[in-house]
Amino acid sequence: MSDSPARPEVAAPAAPAGHAEGRPWGRAVFFAVLLAVLVGYTVMAFQMDRITGGGRIGPGFFPQIIGSLGVLIAAGALVNSLRPGEAAVEDAGFEEDEAGEGDLGRHPLALIVTIALSGVLLLTLNSLGAIISSALFTIGLLSFLNRGRWVANILVAVLVPIAMYLLFQTALNAGLPSGLLPRF
């Protein structure tokens, strides 16, 4: 005889109307349509040049990467949505009334500062150049969001533009606005 108390068996919730064997057909249809759209996007992306004749990245470089990853993710989500019983386990015990409402307005000042600094970045990108503009954007935003940590903020504000330069200008040969630094 066992010393542990008997636990009552918990039955899986019954499948709601419109579901067969706990499969959420609405999710499967959504992921199937999304997959079809992403496959079309990826086919169009692969019809564009990945590299231009001058050795720079072409118009299809990033769309090919985004499309391929999107197809993989959507296909995985579609397969997961078709597994029997996954929806019943996932949705068990969740009622729509329990969800509550989202708190969408907690940081309006941070949002306004980020939008304003993004506008300044956009306006100064060609005149100051990508390196200086992104450094000013980063230090401005971090001084607002990460107050009092000046060493870390300056370090990030210097390293991010250098990494951006190395990635886009050197590795991808994409070309960045030079602005005040003509050698960059």
N, C-alpha and C positions, 0 to 999 in steps of 0.2 A: 504494500500500500504506500502511496506517495505522501510525503509530508507537506507538499505545497497545496494551498487551497485551490479548489476548482475555479477556473475562470470561465465565465460565460462566453460562448462563441458569438462573434460578431458577424452577422451576415452582410454580404456586399449589398449595396443599395441596388434596387431594381432599376433596370434601364428605362429612362424616360421614353415617352412616346416619340417616335421618329428615330430612335436609335436601335440598331440591331446588335445584340451581343455587347452592348456597352461601347460601341464605336460611334464617335461623334462625326456624322457624315458632313455636317456643316464645316468643320475644321478641315476635313479631307478635301472637300470641294474648294475651299479657300486656298489651301496649299497647292492643289493641282492647278488652279488658275494662276496663282503666283509663279509657280514653276514654269508654266507655259509662257508667261510674259517675260520671265528672266531668260528662258531659252531663246526667245525672239531677240531680246536685247543683246545677248551674247553673240548670236549669229551675226547681227549687224555690227557689233564691235569687232569681230574677227574679219570683217570685210574692209575695215579701215587699216591704214598702215600703222604698224607698231613702232617702227623706226623710220625717220625721214631720210631722204637721200644725203642730207648733210650730217647724218650721224646723231641727230637729236631724237628725243622720244617723239613719236607721232601722235596723232589724235586718237588712235585706238589703244594706246598703252594702258592707261588706267581703266577705261571701260572694259577691256578684256579681263583684267584682274578682278574688277568688281563683279562683272557678269559671271565669271567662272565660280567665284566664291558664293555668289547668290544662288546659282544653280545647285551647288553642293548643299548649301544650308537648307534651301527650300525642299530639295529631294529628301534630305534627312528628316525634316519636319513632316513631310507627307508620309513617309514610311512609319514614323512614330505615331502619327494620327490614325493609321490603319491597324495598329496592333490591338488585338482584342483585350478589353478590360482596362486599357490605359486610362480612358476618360472616366470610368466609374471610380477608379482609385484616386485620380487627380481631383475630381469634382466632389468626392464624398465629404459630406459635412460642411459644404460651402453654400451658404445661402446668399442671395443677392442683397438682402437687407443688411447682412452683417458687414458688407464691404465698406460702408461709410462713404464719405465724400472726401475727395482729394483736397489737400491744402495747397492751392496753386499760387498764392500770393504772399509767400513768406519773406522773400528777399527782393522786393522791387528795386531798391537802391542798387544792389549788386547787378541786377539785370540792366538798369539804365546806364551804369558806369561801363559795363561790358559792351553795350551797344554803342555808346559814345566813343570809347576807345577803338572799337572796330571801325567806326566811321573815320576817325583820325588816321588809322592805319591805311585804310583804303585811299584817303586823300593824299597821304604823304608817300605812298609806295613808289611812285615813279620819280618824284622830285628828290627825296632823300635816299631812295634805294631800299632794297629788300632787307639788307643787313641792319641798317640803322633804324628803319621803321619798325621792324619786328623787335629789335632790342628795346626801343622806346615803348612799344605796346606791352611787351612782357613786363618791363619794370613798372610801368604805370598800373597795370592790372594786379600784379603781385603786391605792390605797395598798398593797394586798397584791400585785397583779399587776404594777404599774409602779413599783416602789420607787425612791425617790430623785428622782423627777421631779415635784416638788410643784407647780411652776408649771403644767405641762401638765395634771396631774391636777385641780387646782383650776379651771383654765380649762374643762376638759371637764365637770366636775361642775356648773359654773354654766351653761354653754351648752346642755347637753343638756336640762335641765328648762325652760329658756326656749324652746328649739325645740319641745319637747313641748307647752308651753302655747300657743305660737303656732299649732301645727298643730291640736291637738285643740280647744282652747277658742275660738280666734279663727277659724281657717279652716274647720274642720269643725263648729263649734258643738256639740261633743259633750258638754261638761261634764266637769270633773275634780273630784275631792274637794278642797274648799277648805281644810279643817282650820284651822290657825292663821292662815292668810292669807285672811280672808273676802272680800276684793276680787278674789281670783283664783278 
